[in-house]
Amino acid sequence: MYDVQLHETVMTVSPTSRYNAKFDIVHVETIIKTAQPIPSEDIFFVPSMDKVPSHILEILELGGFCFEPIPMSEVTRQISNFEQAVKNGTKEETLADAMVGLGAKFMKQVKMTPIGDNFYRISYDFALMPEDDGSFVIQTTLPHKGFNMPRAGQVRFIVVLPTNAKCDRDATKGEVEGSHQIIDEPTPPNVANGRQVVSFFYQNDPKFTVKYKY
């Protein structure tokens, strides 16, 4: 597990669902500064443009798996722990380890690009499917799995929504996992040429949710 000092993720949403596509496309740019170098062979599994078969998606959701970036080293660690979990672990631990291995098979692999001393960039696109009510929900936890944020570490999360998309401010939030502390946006909602910008800043390990609809 790597110690992260800064983790910033910016997501820009393209409204492709409004133009014959069945999903929106989210472009992700992430920069990470760590306390130690990350080996070049430790690639990332990230969400992809491919649609996950509904029966597989149902299994993954029941197992608590989330399509969030995860380094190969963390996937390997959890898969390696699966045998021990089967022997001595709880049902929940066994299921979680199994889901990581299955979920990784439906993600794509990308490499981190070094941009300085212990400074890295990750860039990718993924398809965001609508909910049953037509809304779109983005969820991510910073820092990503496989990273530990010591005291004084910082995370920033920014989402640029499509033109005229309406952000559900009641559902859009940051939450500190474990304590259920809610993180409010530090600034009033920003709008630039009809595009809303949702932004959060925190110094812990929060889970972020952004919900919007046309």
Contacts in CASP RR format, 6 or more apart in sequence:
PFRMAT RR
TARGET T0000
AUTHOR 0000-0000-0000
METHOD contacts of the structure
MODEL  1
MYDVQLHETVMTVSPTSRYNAKFDIVHVETIIKTAQPIPSEDIFFVPSMD
KVPSHILEILELGGFCFEPIPMSEVTRQISNFEQAVKNGTKEETLADAMV
GLGAKFMKQVKMTPIGDNFYRISYDFALMPEDDGSFVIQTTLPHKGFNMP
RAGQVRFIVVLPTNAKCDRDATKGEVEGSHQIIDEPTPPNVANGRQVVSF
FYQNDPKFTVKYKY
1 74 0 8 1.000
1 146 0 8 1.000
1 147 0 8 1.000
1 148 0 8 1.000
2 34 0 8 1.000
2 35 0 8 1.000
2 36 0 8 1.000
2 38 0 8 1.000
2 71 0 8 1.000
2 146 0 8 1.000
2 147 0 8 1.000
2 148 0 8 1.000
3 34 0 8 1.000
3 35 0 8 1.000
3 36 0 8 1.000
3 147 0 8 1.000
3 148 0 8 1.000
3 149 0 8 1.000
3 150 0 8 1.000
4 32 0 8 1.000
4 33 0 8 1.000
4 34 0 8 1.000
4 35 0 8 1.000
4 143 0 8 1.000
4 147 0 8 1.000
4 148 0 8 1.000
4 149 0 8 1.000
4 153 0 8 1.000
5 33 0 8 1.000
5 34 0 8 1.000
5 35 0 8 1.000
5 149 0 8 1.000
5 150 0 8 1.000
5 152 0 8 1.000
5 153 0 8 1.000
5 154 0 8 1.000
6 31 0 8 1.000
6 32 0 8 1.000
6 33 0 8 1.000
6 153 0 8 1.000
6 154 0 8 1.000
6 155 0 8 1.000
7 30 0 8 1.000
7 31 0 8 1.000
7 32 0 8 1.000
7 33 0 8 1.000
7 142 0 8 1.000
7 143 0 8 1.000
7 144 0 8 1.000
7 147 0 8 1.000
7 149 0 8 1.000
7 154 0 8 1.000
7 155 0 8 1.000
7 156 0 8 1.000
8 30 0 8 1.000
8 31 0 8 1.000
8 32 0 8 1.000
8 155 0 8 1.000
8 156 0 8 1.000
8 157 0 8 1.000
8 158 0 8 1.000
9 28 0 8 1.000
9 29 0 8 1.000
9 30 0 8 1.000
9 140 0 8 1.000
9 142 0 8 1.000
9 156 0 8 1.000
9 157 0 8 1.000
9 158 0 8 1.000
10 28 0 8 1.000
10 29 0 8 1.000
10 30 0 8 1.000
10 158 0 8 1.000
10 159 0 8 1.000
10 160 0 8 1.000
11 26 0 8 1.000
11 27 0 8 1.000
11 28 0 8 1.000
11 29 0 8 1.000
11 138 0 8 1.000
11 158 0 8 1.000
11 159 0 8 1.000
11 160 0 8 1.000
12 26 0 8 1.000
12 27 0 8 1.000
12 29 0 8 1.000
12 159 0 8 1.000
12 160 0 8 1.000
13 24 0 8 1.000
13 25 0 8 1.000
13 26 0 8 1.000
13 128 0 8 1.000
13 136 0 8 1.000
13 138 0 8 1.000
13 159 0 8 1.000
13 160 0 8 1.000
13 161 0 8 1.000
13 162 0 8 1.000
13 165 0 8 1.000
13 212 0 8 1.000
14 24 0 8 1.000
14 25 0 8 1.000
14 26 0 8 1.000
14 27 0 8 1.000
14 162 0 8 1.000
15 24 0 8 1.000
15 162 0 8 1.000
15 163 0 8 1.000
15 165 0 8 1.000
15 214 0 8 1.000
16 23 0 8 1.000
16 24 0 8 1.000
16 25 0 8 1.000
17 23 0 8 1.000
17 24 0 8 1.000
17 130 0 8 1.000
17 136 0 8 1.000
17 214 0 8 1.000
18 162 0 8 1.000
18 214 0 8 1.000
22 129 0 8 1.000
22 130 0 8 1.000
23 127 0 8 1.000
23 128 0 8 1.000
23 129 0 8 1.000
23 130 0 8 1.000
24 127 0 8 1.000
24 128 0 8 1.000
24 130 0 8 1.000
24 136 0 8 1.000
24 162 0 8 1.000
25 49 0 8 1.000
25 125 0 8 1.000
25 126 0 8 1.000
25 127 0 8 1.000
25 128 0 8 1.000
26 125 0 8 1.000
26 126 0 8 1.000
26 127 0 8 1.000
26 128 0 8 1.000
26 138 0 8 1.000
27 123 0 8 1.000
27 124 0 8 1.000
27 125 0 8 1.000
28 46 0 8 1.000
28 122 0 8 1.000
28 123 0 8 1.000
28 124 0 8 1.000
28 125 0 8 1.000
28 126 0 8 1.000
29 121 0 8 1.000
29 122 0 8 1.000
29 123 0 8 1.000
30 69 0 8 1.000
30 121 0 8 1.000
30 122 0 8 1.000
30 123 0 8 1.000
31 115 0 8 1.000
31 119 0 8 1.000
31 120 0 8 1.000
31 121 0 8 1.000
31 122 0 8 1.000
32 112 0 8 1.000
32 119 0 8 1.000
32 120 0 8 1.000
32 121 0 8 1.000
32 122 0 8 1.000
32 143 0 8 1.000
32 147 0 8 1.000
33 118 0 8 1.000
33 119 0 8 1.000
33 120 0 8 1.000
34 118 0 8 1.000
34 120 0 8 1.000
34 147 0 8 1.000
35 118 0 8 1.000
35 150 0 8 1.000
36 118 0 8 1.000
37 118 0 8 1.000
38 71 0 8 1.000
38 112 0 8 1.000
38 118 0 8 1.000
38 120 0 8 1.000
40 111 0 8 1.000
40 114 0 8 1.000
41 72 0 8 1.000
42 71 0 8 1.000
42 72 0 8 1.000
42 73 0 8 1.000
42 112 0 8 1.000
43 71 0 8 1.000
43 72 0 8 1.000
43 109 0 8 1.000
43 110 0 8 1.000
43 111 0 8 1.000
43 112 0 8 1.000
44 69 0 8 1.000
44 70 0 8 1.000
44 71 0 8 1.000
44 72 0 8 1.000
44 109 0 8 1.000
44 110 0 8 1.000
44 111 0 8 1.000
44 112 0 8 1.000
44 122 0 8 1.000
45 69 0 8 1.000
45 70 0 8 1.000
45 71 0 8 1.000
45 72 0 8 1.000
45 75 0 8 1.000
45 104 0 8 1.000
45 107 0 8 1.000
45 108 0 8 1.000
45 109 0 8 1.000
46 69 0 8 1.000
46 107 0 8 1.000
46 108 0 8 1.000
46 109 0 8 1.000
46 110 0 8 1.000
46 122 0 8 1.000
46 124 0 8 1.000
46 126 0 8 1.000
47 67 0 8 1.000
47 68 0 8 1.000
47 69 0 8 1.000
47 107 0 8 1.000
47 108 0 8 1.000
47 124 0 8 1.000
47 126 0 8 1.000
47 127 0 8 1.000
48 106 0 8 1.000
48 107 0 8 1.000
48 108 0 8 1.000
48 124 0 8 1.000
48 126 0 8 1.000
48 127 0 8 1.000
49 125 0 8 1.000
49 126 0 8 1.000
49 127 0 8 1.000
50 106 0 8 1.000
50 108 0 8 1.000
50 127 0 8 1.000
51 127 0 8 1.000
51 129 0 8 1.000
52 60 0 8 1.000
52 67 0 8 1.000
52 106 0 8 1.000
56 102 0 8 1.000
56 106 0 8 1.000
59 99 0 8 1.000
59 102 0 8 1.000
60 99 0 8 1.000
60 102 0 8 1.000
60 103 0 8 1.000
60 106 0 8 1.000
63 95 0 8 1.000
63 96 0 8 1.000
63 99 0 8 1.000
64 95 0 8 1.000
64 96 0 8 1.000
64 99 0 8 1.000
65 96 0 8 1.000
65 99 0 8 1.000
65 100 0 8 1.000
65 102 0 8 1.000
65 103 0 8 1.000
66 139 0 8 1.000
66 141 0 8 1.000
67 103 0 8 1.000
67 106 0 8 1.000
67 107 0 8 1.000
67 126 0 8 1.000
68 139 0 8 1.000
68 140 0 8 1.000
68 141 0 8 1.000
68 144 0 8 1.000
68 145 0 8 1.000
69 122 0 8 1.000
69 144 0 8 1.000
69 145 0 8 1.000
70 100 0 8 1.000
70 104 0 8 1.000
70 144 0 8 1.000
70 145 0 8 1.000
70 146 0 8 1.000
71 144 0 8 1.000
71 145 0 8 1.000
71 146 0 8 1.000
72 109 0 8 1.000
73 146 0 8 1.000
74 100 0 8 1.000
74 145 0 8 1.000
74 146 0 8 1.000
75 100 0 8 1.000
75 101 0 8 1.000
75 104 0 8 1.000
78 96 0 8 1.000
78 97 0 8 1.000
78 100 0 8 1.000
78 101 0 8 1.000
79 97 0 8 1.000
79 100 0 8 1.000
79 101 0 8 1.000
81 93 0 8 1.000
81 97 0 8 1.000
82 94 0 8 1.000
82 97 0 8 1.000
82 98 0 8 1.000
85 93 0 8 1.000
85 94 0 8 1.000
85 97 0 8 1.000
86 94 0 8 1.000
108 124 0 8 1.000
110 122 0 8 1.000
110 123 0 8 1.000
110 124 0 8 1.000
112 120 0 8 1.000
112 121 0 8 1.000
112 122 0 8 1.000
113 120 0 8 1.000
113 121 0 8 1.000
113 122 0 8 1.000
113 123 0 8 1.000
114 120 0 8 1.000
115 121 0 8 1.000
128 136 0 8 1.000
128 138 0 8 1.000
129 136 0 8 1.000
130 136 0 8 1.000
131 137 0 8 1.000
133 213 0 8 1.000
134 213 0 8 1.000
135 168 0 8 1.000
135 211 0 8 1.000
135 212 0 8 1.000
135 213 0 8 1.000
136 211 0 8 1.000
136 212 0 8 1.000
136 213 0 8 1.000
137 171 0 8 1.000
137 209 0 8 1.000
137 210 0 8 1.000
137 211 0 8 1.000
138 159 0 8 1.000
138 208 0 8 1.000
138 209 0 8 1.000
138 210 0 8 1.000
138 211 0 8 1.000
139 207 0 8 1.000
139 208 0 8 1.000
139 209 0 8 1.000
139 210 0 8 1.000
140 157 0 8 1.000
140 207 0 8 1.000
140 208 0 8 1.000
141 177 0 8 1.000
141 205 0 8 1.000
141 206 0 8 1.000
141 207 0 8 1.000
141 208 0 8 1.000
142 155 0 8 1.000
142 157 0 8 1.000
142 205 0 8 1.000
142 206 0 8 1.000
142 208 0 8 1.000
143 149 0 8 1.000
143 155 0 8 1.000
143 205 0 8 1.000
149 155 0 8 1.000
149 204 0 8 1.000
149 205 0 8 1.000
151 203 0 8 1.000
152 203 0 8 1.000
153 203 0 8 1.000
154 201 0 8 1.000
154 202 0 8 1.000
154 203 0 8 1.000
155 200 0 8 1.000
155 201 0 8 1.000
155 202 0 8 1.000
155 203 0 8 1.000
155 204 0 8 1.000
155 205 0 8 1.000
155 206 0 8 1.000
156 199 0 8 1.000
156 200 0 8 1.000
156 201 0 8 1.000
157 199 0 8 1.000
157 200 0 8 1.000
157 201 0 8 1.000
157 208 0 8 1.000
158 197 0 8 1.000
158 198 0 8 1.000
158 199 0 8 1.000
158 200 0 8 1.000
159 197 0 8 1.000
159 198 0 8 1.000
159 199 0 8 1.000
159 210 0 8 1.000
160 195 0 8 1.000
160 196 0 8 1.000
160 197 0 8 1.000
161 167 0 8 1.000
161 195 0 8 1.000
161 196 0 8 1.000
161 197 0 8 1.000
161 198 0 8 1.000
161 210 0 8 1.000
161 212 0 8 1.000
162 195 0 8 1.000
162 212 0 8 1.000
162 214 0 8 1.000
163 193 0 8 1.000
163 194 0 8 1.000
163 195 0 8 1.000
164 194 0 8 1.000
164 214 0 8 1.000
165 195 0 8 1.000
165 196 0 8 1.000
165 212 0 8 1.000
165 213 0 8 1.000
165 214 0 8 1.000
166 212 0 8 1.000
166 213 0 8 1.000
166 214 0 8 1.000
167 189 0 8 1.000
167 196 0 8 1.000
167 198 0 8 1.000
167 210 0 8 1.000
167 211 0 8 1.000
167 212 0 8 1.000
168 211 0 8 1.000
168 212 0 8 1.000
168 213 0 8 1.000
169 189 0 8 1.000
171 209 0 8 1.000
171 211 0 8 1.000
172 198 0 8 1.000
172 209 0 8 1.000
172 210 0 8 1.000
172 211 0 8 1.000
172 212 0 8 1.000
173 182 0 8 1.000
173 183 0 8 1.000
173 184 0 8 1.000
173 208 0 8 1.000
173 209 0 8 1.000
174 182 0 8 1.000
174 183 0 8 1.000
174 200 0 8 1.000
174 202 0 8 1.000
174 206 0 8 1.000
174 207 0 8 1.000
174 208 0 8 1.000
174 209 0 8 1.000
175 181 0 8 1.000
175 182 0 8 1.000
175 183 0 8 1.000
175 206 0 8 1.000
175 207 0 8 1.000
175 208 0 8 1.000
175 209 0 8 1.000
176 183 0 8 1.000
176 202 0 8 1.000
176 204 0 8 1.000
176 205 0 8 1.000
176 206 0 8 1.000
176 207 0 8 1.000
177 205 0 8 1.000
177 206 0 8 1.000
177 207 0 8 1.000
183 200 0 8 1.000
183 202 0 8 1.000
183 206 0 8 1.000
185 198 0 8 1.000
185 199 0 8 1.000
185 200 0 8 1.000
186 199 0 8 1.000
186 200 0 8 1.000
186 201 0 8 1.000
187 199 0 8 1.000
189 196 0 8 1.000
189 197 0 8 1.000
189 198 0 8 1.000
190 196 0 8 1.000
190 197 0 8 1.000
190 199 0 8 1.000
191 197 0 8 1.000
196 212 0 8 1.000
198 210 0 8 1.000
200 206 0 8 1.000
200 208 0 8 1.000
END
